[in-house]
Protein backbone atom coordinates (compact mmCIF):
# COMPACT_ATOMS: atom_id res chain seq x y z
CA UNK A 1 0.00 0.00 0.00
CA UNK A 2 2.43 2.63 -1.23
CA UNK A 3 1.67 6.34 -1.37
CA UNK A 4 3.26 9.68 -0.44
CA UNK A 5 3.12 9.01 3.31
CA UNK A 6 4.43 5.45 3.26
CA UNK A 7 7.30 6.66 1.07
CA UNK A 8 7.97 9.69 3.29
CA UNK A 9 8.27 7.56 6.44
CA UNK A 10 9.43 4.33 4.76
CA UNK A 11 6.57 2.33 6.33
CA UNK A 12 4.29 -0.43 5.04
CA UNK A 13 0.87 1.04 5.87
CA UNK A 14 -0.33 4.67 5.95
CA UNK A 15 -1.26 4.46 9.62
CA UNK A 16 0.32 6.64 12.32
CA UNK A 17 -0.19 5.96 16.03
CA UNK A 18 -0.93 9.16 17.91
CA UNK A 19 1.79 10.31 20.33
CA UNK A 20 -0.54 10.61 23.31
CA UNK A 21 0.57 11.81 26.75
CA UNK A 22 0.83 9.07 29.42
CA UNK A 23 -0.15 6.47 26.82
CA UNK A 24 2.48 6.37 24.07
CA UNK A 25 5.67 4.92 25.49
CA UNK A 26 8.27 2.88 23.65
CA UNK A 27 6.31 -0.37 23.99
CA UNK A 28 3.34 0.97 22.03
CA UNK A 29 5.44 2.90 19.51
CA UNK A 30 7.68 -0.10 18.72
CA UNK A 31 4.70 -2.46 18.50
CA UNK A 32 2.96 -0.25 15.93
CA UNK A 33 6.16 0.22 13.94
CA UNK A 34 6.86 -3.52 13.98
CA UNK A 35 3.33 -4.11 12.64
CA UNK A 36 3.95 -1.85 9.64
CA UNK A 37 2.65 1.53 10.80
CA UNK A 38 4.50 4.51 12.27
CA UNK A 39 4.76 4.44 16.05
CA UNK A 40 5.20 7.69 17.97
CA UNK A 41 6.60 8.22 21.45
CA UNK A 42 4.61 10.90 23.29
CA UNK A 43 7.18 13.33 24.70
CA UNK A 44 4.55 15.59 26.26
CA UNK A 45 4.38 13.57 29.48
CA UNK A 46 8.10 12.81 29.76
CA UNK A 47 10.98 14.57 31.44
CA UNK A 48 13.86 14.93 28.96
CA UNK A 49 15.93 12.04 30.34
CA UNK A 50 12.85 9.82 30.51
CA UNK A 51 12.29 10.57 26.82
CA UNK A 52 15.90 9.63 26.10
CA UNK A 53 15.37 6.26 27.80
CA UNK A 54 12.21 5.60 25.79
CA UNK A 55 13.96 6.46 22.53
CA UNK A 56 16.86 4.16 23.33
CA UNK A 57 14.53 1.31 24.30
CA UNK A 58 12.44 1.86 21.17
CA UNK A 59 15.55 1.57 19.00
CA UNK A 60 16.27 -1.79 20.62
CA UNK A 61 12.66 -2.98 20.27
CA UNK A 62 12.28 -2.22 16.55
CA UNK A 63 14.43 -1.76 13.48
CA UNK A 64 11.56 0.01 11.74
CA UNK A 65 11.01 3.79 11.55
CA UNK A 66 9.42 5.50 14.56
CA UNK A 67 9.05 9.10 15.65
CA UNK A 68 8.51 11.41 18.61
CA UNK A 69 5.52 13.68 19.16
CA UNK A 70 6.46 17.02 20.75
CA UNK A 71 3.74 19.38 22.09
CA UNK A 72 5.51 22.72 21.99
CA UNK A 73 3.52 24.22 24.85
CA UNK A 74 5.29 21.92 27.33
CA UNK A 75 8.36 23.01 29.33
CA UNK A 76 11.92 21.85 28.62
CA UNK A 77 11.30 22.02 24.87
CA UNK A 78 14.94 22.89 24.13
CA UNK A 79 16.21 19.88 26.10
CA UNK A 80 13.68 17.61 24.40
CA UNK A 81 14.76 18.79 20.95
CA UNK A 82 18.43 18.33 21.87
CA UNK A 83 17.80 14.74 22.96
CA UNK A 84 15.84 13.96 19.79
CA UNK A 85 18.79 15.18 17.70
CA UNK A 86 21.40 13.46 19.88
CA UNK A 87 19.58 10.13 19.73
CA UNK A 88 19.22 10.28 15.95
CA UNK A 89 15.42 10.31 15.78
CA UNK A 90 14.45 10.72 12.12
CA UNK A 91 10.78 11.75 12.41
CA UNK A 92 9.23 14.43 14.65
CA UNK A 93 5.58 15.44 14.95
CA UNK A 94 5.08 18.89 16.50
CA UNK A 95 1.87 20.37 17.88
CA UNK A 96 0.44 23.13 20.06
CA UNK A 97 2.73 25.89 18.86
CA UNK A 98 4.18 27.80 15.93
CA UNK A 99 5.76 25.36 13.42
CA UNK A 100 8.17 28.09 12.34
CA UNK A 101 9.92 27.88 15.73
CA UNK A 102 11.60 24.48 15.34
CA UNK A 103 10.95 23.23 11.80
CA UNK A 104 13.98 24.90 10.13
CA UNK A 105 16.33 23.61 12.84
CA UNK A 106 14.96 20.06 12.72
CA UNK A 107 15.06 20.00 8.92
CA UNK A 108 18.66 21.24 9.05
CA UNK A 109 19.42 18.13 11.15
CA UNK A 110 17.91 15.86 8.49
CA UNK A 111 14.71 15.19 10.42
CA UNK A 112 11.32 14.73 8.74
CA UNK A 113 8.87 17.16 10.36
CA UNK A 114 5.09 16.86 10.59
CA UNK A 115 2.86 19.43 12.29
CA UNK A 116 -0.63 18.98 13.74
CA UNK A 117 -3.25 21.55 12.68
CA UNK A 118 -6.95 22.11 13.25
CA UNK A 119 -7.77 24.61 10.51
CA UNK A 120 -6.97 25.67 6.96
CA UNK A 121 -5.22 28.78 8.31
CA UNK A 122 -2.77 26.76 10.40
CA UNK A 123 -2.30 24.18 7.64
CA UNK A 124 -1.09 26.93 5.31
CA UNK A 125 1.12 28.32 8.07
CA UNK A 126 2.69 24.88 8.60
CA UNK A 127 3.26 24.41 4.87
CA UNK A 128 4.92 27.84 4.70
CA UNK A 129 7.15 26.84 7.64
CA UNK A 130 8.50 23.98 5.52
CA UNK A 131 7.04 20.90 7.22
CA UNK A 132 7.02 17.67 5.21
CA UNK A 133 3.40 16.79 6.01
CA UNK A 134 0.51 17.88 8.22
CA UNK A 135 -1.91 16.11 10.53
CA UNK A 136 -5.41 17.55 10.16
CA UNK A 137 -7.11 16.86 13.48
CA UNK A 138 -10.84 17.28 13.84
CA UNK A 139 -12.48 18.15 17.14
CA UNK A 140 -13.64 14.55 17.61
CA UNK A 141 -10.09 13.79 18.74
CA UNK A 142 -9.12 13.26 22.36
CA UNK A 143 -6.69 15.40 24.29
CA UNK A 144 -5.80 18.95 23.32
CA UNK A 145 -7.76 20.19 20.38
CA UNK A 146 -8.52 23.14 18.12
CA UNK A 147 -10.78 26.00 19.17
CA UNK A 148 -12.58 25.96 15.82
CA UNK A 149 -14.51 22.75 16.56
CA UNK A 150 -14.21 21.70 12.92
CA UNK A 151 -14.97 18.03 12.39
CA UNK A 152 -12.43 15.75 10.74
CA UNK A 153 -14.50 15.03 7.65
CA UNK A 154 -15.12 18.71 6.92
CA UNK A 155 -11.53 19.70 7.69
CA UNK A 156 -9.83 17.17 5.38
CA UNK A 157 -11.29 18.32 2.05
CA UNK A 158 -10.94 22.01 2.94
CA UNK A 159 -7.26 21.61 3.78
CA UNK A 160 -6.56 19.23 0.89
CA UNK A 161 -7.92 21.88 -1.47
CA UNK A 162 -5.38 24.44 -0.23
CA UNK A 163 -2.08 22.64 0.44
CA UNK A 164 0.36 20.68 -1.68
CA UNK A 165 2.08 18.60 1.01
CA UNK A 166 0.83 15.17 2.23
CA UNK A 167 -2.12 15.17 4.60
CA UNK A 168 -2.74 12.83 7.52
CA UNK A 169 -6.30 12.74 8.92
CA UNK A 170 -6.90 12.44 12.68
CA UNK A 171 -9.88 12.49 14.98
CA UNK A 172 -12.66 9.91 15.18
CA UNK A 173 -10.90 7.20 13.15
CA UNK A 174 -10.57 3.69 14.58
CA UNK A 175 -11.53 1.31 11.77
CA UNK A 176 -10.73 0.39 8.19
CA UNK A 177 -13.96 2.01 7.07
CA UNK A 178 -13.01 5.24 8.80
CA UNK A 179 -9.56 5.09 7.25
CA UNK A 180 -11.00 4.57 3.76
CA UNK A 181 -13.49 7.41 4.22
CA UNK A 182 -10.70 9.78 5.27
CA UNK A 183 -8.59 8.84 2.28
CA UNK A 184 -11.53 9.21 -0.13
CA UNK A 185 -11.91 12.76 1.19
CA UNK A 186 -8.29 13.56 0.39
CA UNK A 187 -6.09 12.22 3.19
CA UNK A 188 -2.92 10.29 2.37
CA UNK A 189 -2.90 8.52 5.73
CA UNK A 190 -4.60 8.43 9.11
CA UNK A 191 -3.39 9.08 12.64
CA UNK A 192 -5.15 6.95 15.24
CA UNK A 193 -4.97 7.69 18.95
CA UNK A 194 -7.87 6.44 21.05
CA UNK A 195 -7.94 2.95 19.51
CA UNK A 196 -4.26 2.46 20.34
CA UNK A 197 -4.76 3.85 23.86
CA UNK A 198 -6.85 0.75 24.58
CA UNK A 199 -4.17 -1.77 23.62
CA UNK A 200 -2.03 -4.15 25.64
CA UNK A 201 1.14 -2.17 24.89
CA UNK A 202 -0.32 1.21 25.83
CA UNK A 203 1.27 2.65 28.98
CA UNK A 204 -2.13 3.85 30.19
CA UNK A 205 -3.39 2.43 33.49
CA UNK A 206 -5.65 -0.61 33.19
CA UNK A 207 -8.47 1.38 34.84
CA UNK A 208 -8.30 3.95 32.05
CA UNK A 209 -8.20 1.26 29.36
CA UNK A 210 -11.30 -0.34 30.89
CA UNK A 211 -13.09 3.01 31.00
CA UNK A 212 -12.41 3.46 27.27
CA UNK A 213 -13.90 0.05 26.50
CA UNK A 214 -16.95 0.86 28.65
CA UNK A 215 -17.49 4.33 27.15
CA UNK A 216 -20.63 5.11 25.17
CA UNK A 217 -21.42 7.84 22.68
CA UNK A 218 -21.76 11.18 24.44
CA UNK A 219 -19.36 10.24 27.25
CA UNK A 220 -16.76 12.85 26.22
CA UNK A 221 -16.80 16.63 25.95
CA UNK A 222 -14.50 19.38 24.68
CA UNK A 223 -13.87 21.81 27.54
CA UNK A 224 -11.36 24.20 29.14
CA UNK A 225 -11.31 26.32 25.97
CA UNK A 226 -10.16 29.35 27.97
CA UNK A 227 -6.86 27.57 28.75
CA UNK A 228 -6.23 24.94 26.05
CA UNK A 229 -9.23 23.06 24.63
CA UNK A 230 -9.21 19.42 25.69
CA UNK A 231 -11.62 16.53 25.11
CA UNK A 232 -12.27 14.65 28.34
CA UNK A 233 -14.28 11.70 29.49
CA UNK A 234 -17.10 12.73 31.81
CA UNK A 235 -16.22 11.77 35.39
CA UNK A 236 -16.30 13.35 38.88
CA UNK A 237 -13.52 15.81 37.96
CA UNK A 238 -15.38 16.82 34.79
CA UNK A 239 -18.68 17.31 36.66
CA UNK A 240 -16.98 19.48 39.28
CA UNK A 241 -15.40 21.49 36.48
CA UNK A 242 -18.81 22.07 34.88
CA UNK A 243 -20.19 23.17 38.23
CA UNK A 244 -17.35 25.70 38.48
CA UNK A 245 -18.27 27.02 35.04
CA UNK A 246 -21.72 27.95 36.41
CA UNK A 247 -19.90 30.57 38.53
CA UNK A 248 -18.27 32.23 35.49
CA UNK A 249 -14.72 31.50 36.69
CA UNK A 250 -11.66 33.47 35.64
CA UNK A 251 -8.74 31.81 33.88
CA UNK A 252 -6.84 31.90 37.16
CA UNK A 253 -9.66 30.05 38.94
CA UNK A 254 -9.74 27.42 36.20
CA UNK A 255 -5.97 26.95 36.42
CA UNK A 256 -6.18 26.62 40.19
CA UNK A 257 -8.95 24.03 39.93
CA UNK A 258 -7.10 22.07 37.26
CA UNK A 259 -3.95 22.03 39.38
CA UNK A 260 -1.00 19.91 38.31
CA UNK A 261 -0.66 16.37 37.03
CA UNK A 262 -4.39 15.79 36.52
CA UNK A 263 -3.80 13.83 33.31
CA UNK A 264 -1.13 11.69 34.97
CA UNK A 265 -3.46 11.00 37.89
CA UNK A 266 -6.23 9.78 35.62
CA UNK A 267 -4.58 8.18 32.60
CA UNK A 268 -1.35 6.83 34.10
CA UNK A 269 -2.24 6.26 37.78
CA UNK A 270 -5.82 5.14 37.16
CA UNK A 271 -7.77 7.60 39.33
CA UNK A 272 -11.00 7.61 37.34
CA UNK A 273 -12.76 10.02 39.68
CA UNK A 274 -10.27 12.87 40.22
CA UNK A 275 -8.05 12.49 37.17
CA UNK A 276 -8.25 14.03 33.73
CA UNK A 277 -9.22 11.33 31.22
CA UNK A 278 -8.29 12.48 27.72
CA UNK A 279 -9.95 10.39 25.00
CA UNK A 280 -11.72 10.90 21.67
CA UNK A 281 -15.39 10.55 20.76
CA UNK A 282 -14.60 7.26 19.00
CA UNK A 283 -14.14 5.66 22.45
CA UNK A 284 -17.80 4.67 22.20
CA UNK A 285 -16.86 2.41 19.27
CA UNK A 286 -14.04 0.59 21.10
CA UNK A 287 -15.18 -2.54 22.95
CA UNK A 288 -12.09 -4.69 23.50
CA UNK A 289 -8.46 -4.38 24.57
CA UNK A 290 -6.23 -6.02 21.97
CA UNK A 291 -2.58 -5.93 20.96
CA UNK A 292 -1.43 -3.06 18.76
CA UNK A 293 -0.62 -5.55 16.00
CA UNK A 294 -4.13 -7.02 16.12
CA UNK A 295 -5.66 -3.54 15.94
CA UNK A 296 -3.53 -2.48 12.99
CA UNK A 297 -4.09 -5.73 11.10
CA UNK A 298 -7.87 -5.52 11.61
CA UNK A 299 -7.93 -1.95 10.31
CA UNK A 300 -5.96 -2.88 7.19
CA UNK A 301 -8.06 -6.01 6.58
CA UNK A 302 -11.31 -4.05 6.80
CA UNK A 303 -9.88 -1.22 4.68
CA UNK A 304 -8.94 -3.63 1.88
CA UNK A 305 -12.25 -5.52 2.11
CA UNK A 306 -14.47 -2.45 1.93
CA UNK A 307 -12.32 -0.92 -0.81
CA UNK A 308 -12.62 -4.08 -2.92
CA UNK A 309 -16.40 -4.23 -2.41
CA UNK A 310 -16.77 -0.61 -3.53
CA UNK A 311 -14.65 -1.19 -6.61
CA UNK A 312 -16.57 -4.37 -7.45
CA UNK A 313 -19.89 -2.53 -7.27
N, C-alpha and C positions, 0 to 999 in steps of 0.2 A: 504494500500500500504506500507507494512513493508519491510525495508531493513536495511543495516548497518547505513545509515545516519538517518533515522527516529528513529531508536533505540538509536543512539548516542545522539540525541537532544530531544528525547521523543516528536516527532511531528507526525502529521497525514500524511502529504505529503512531499516528498523529494524536496521541493522548498524553497530556501533561498532568501530573499529580500536583494539586495545589500545595504551596508551601505554607501550611497553616501553623499558627502559633500553638505550642504545647501538644501538637499532634504529629508533625512531620519531622521525625528524627531520622537518623541514618538507616534504621531498619526498614521503615516504610519507603524511603527514597530508593534504597538499593533494591528492594523487592520489586518496585514498579519498573525500575530501569532494567532489571534482569528479565522481566516479563515482556520487554519490548517497547515500553513507554519511556517518558522522561520523568524521573523522580526528582523532587525538589526538597532540600532541607530547609526548614523554616527558621531563619535566623532571628526572627522577631522576638522569640521567647528565650534566646540564648545569650549568655554572657560571651564575650569574644573568645575566651579560651575553651568554653564549652562547645562553641561552634567549631573551633579548630579540631577538637576531638571527634566530633561527628563527621566532619569532612574526612579526616584520616581513616576513621572506621568505615565510612562509605566507600572509600577507594579500595579498601581491603575486601569489602563485601561484594563489589561488582567491578567488572572491567568495561562496563557500558557507560555511556555518557550520563551525567547527572548534573544538577545545578543547585544554586542557593537562591532562596527568595529573601530579599532585603527590604523591609518596610522602612522608608527613609525618615519617618517621624520618630523612630526609636533612638535612644541615646547610644553613644559609643559607635556611631556610624563609621567614623574614620578607622577605628581599630578593626571593625568588622570587614571593611573593604581591604585593609592591609592584609588580613588573614586570608581572605579569598584569593588575593593575588599571590601571596607567599605559598599557599597550598596548591596553586596551579589549577584552580577551578576554572572551567572553560565556558560556563553558562551562568548568567546572573539575571534574575527577574527582579526588577525594582518596582516599588509601589509607594503610595502615600507621600508624594513629594514631587519636586520638579525634576524631570528626567535630564534636564540640561546640566544639573549639578555634578553627576557622576558618570554619565554616559561617555563623554569624550575620553576621560581618564581610563575607564574600563576597556573601551575600544582600543586605546593606545597600547594596552597590555595584552591585546589579542583575545579579549573575552567577548563572546556573543551576548548582547544585551537585549532584554525584552522588558517592556514597561506595561503596567496594568493601568487601564483607563476606564472611565465610566461615561464618557461623552465624546461626541465628534470633535469638540473643541480641544480636549486633552489628547485625543488620538492624533490630531494634526500637530499639536505641540510636541508629542513624542517622536513623530516622524521627522519633524524639523530638527530635533535634538540628535538624530542619527541612530536611533535604536534599530535593531535588526528585525523586530516583530513587535506586535502589541497584543495584549490580552484585553479583550472587550468584555467587561464584567457587568452583567445586569444586576438589578437590585434584589433579585431572588437569592443571590449568593449570601453565604454566611460570613460572619466577621465584619471587618470594616468595609464600608461600601460608599458609593457615590451619593451625593446629595440630590441628584437629579431624579432619582427613582425611575430611571428608564429600564424597561425590561430587556432581557437578553435578546429576545427575538425581534425587538424593534431596533435595538442598538446595532446589531450585526450588519444588517443591510445599509443602514445610514452611514456607518463608518466605512464599510467596504466600498461604498460609492465615492468616498473622498480620499482614501489613502492608497498607496501603491505597495506598501510592505505587507508581508504575511500577517494574517489575522487569526488569533486564537480566541474562541468563544468560551465564556465562563459564566456560571450562574444558572442553577436549575437543571444541570445536565448530569444524569447518572445511569444512562442506558444507551444501548446501540441506536435505538430510535431517536433519542434526543441528540446524539452525536450526528446522525444522518441529517436530521432537521437543521441543525446548526450549520452543517457544511453545505446543504442546499441553499441556505440563505446567504452564503458567501464566506463562511469561515474555512480556514485551511486546517484547523485542528480544534480540539476542545481541551479545556483545563477543568479537571474534576476534583473537587475538594471534599464535600460532605460524604460522598460514597466511600472514599478512601479513609475518612476519619473513622468509619465503622468497620475497620479491618483488623485482623489479628496482629499485623505489624505496626499499626498506629500506636503512638506513644500516649494516646489519650487514656485516661483512667477507665477501667471496665464499667464503672457506674455511668460515665458519660456515653460510652458506646451503647450501653443498654438503653439509655434515655433516647438516643437517636433512633434505635430500632423500634422503640415504643411510640415515637412521635407520630402525630396525625397532622393532616392539613390544618393550617391555622394556628399551629403551636409555636410559631416564631413571629417576631415583629422587629422592624427596623426602628431603632430609637437612638437616643443621645445625639441627635443631629447638631445640637449646639456645640458639642465637643468634637466628636468624630463619629459619624453615623455608623452604627453597628447592628447587625441582625442577631438577635438573641432568642434562645428558647425561653418560653414563659415559665418562670418558676417563682419562688418566694422573693428573691432579689428583684426580679423584673416587676412583680406586683407592688413591691415597696417603692420602686423607682416611679411607677405610674402614679402612685399615691402622692409622691413628692411633686410630680408635675402639676397636680391639682392646685398646688400652692404657688404656681408661677415662679419656680426657683431661678436664681441667678446661675451663671456659669460656675461661679465659685462654690455655690451650694451643691451643684451637681458633681463637681470634682471631689468635694469633700465626701459626699455620699458614696461615690464610686470607690474612693480610696485607692489602695494599691493592691496589685496581685489578685484582682478578682477573677481574671481569666484562668490564672494558674490554679486558684482555689477550686474552681468548678471543673475545668477540662482536664487538668493534670492530677489534682488531688482528690477529685470525685465528690466534692461537696455540692450536691444538686440543689440545695436550698439557698445557700448564701453566695454561691459562685456565679460567675458570668459564663453562660453556656453559648458559645458562638457556633451557629450551625445554619445551613441554608434551608430554604423552603422545601427543597427536595427531600428533606429528612422524612417527610410523611410517606415517601415512596420506598424507603429502605426498610427491609424487614428481617435481615439476617446478617450476622457478622461472619465474613468469609476472609480468605487470604487475599492479599492484593493481586496475586496472580490469577486467582479464580475470578475476581471482579473484572480485571482487564480482559481476560479471555472471553467472559460472558458478553461484555460490551462489544468486542470485535465480532464475535459469532452472530449476535443479533444484528449488528450493523450490516454485515455481509448478507445475512438472510433477507432482511427487509429491503435492502438495495436490489438484490436479485429478483425479488418478487415484484418490485416496482418496475424494473426494466422488462420483466417478462410480460407484465400487463400492458 
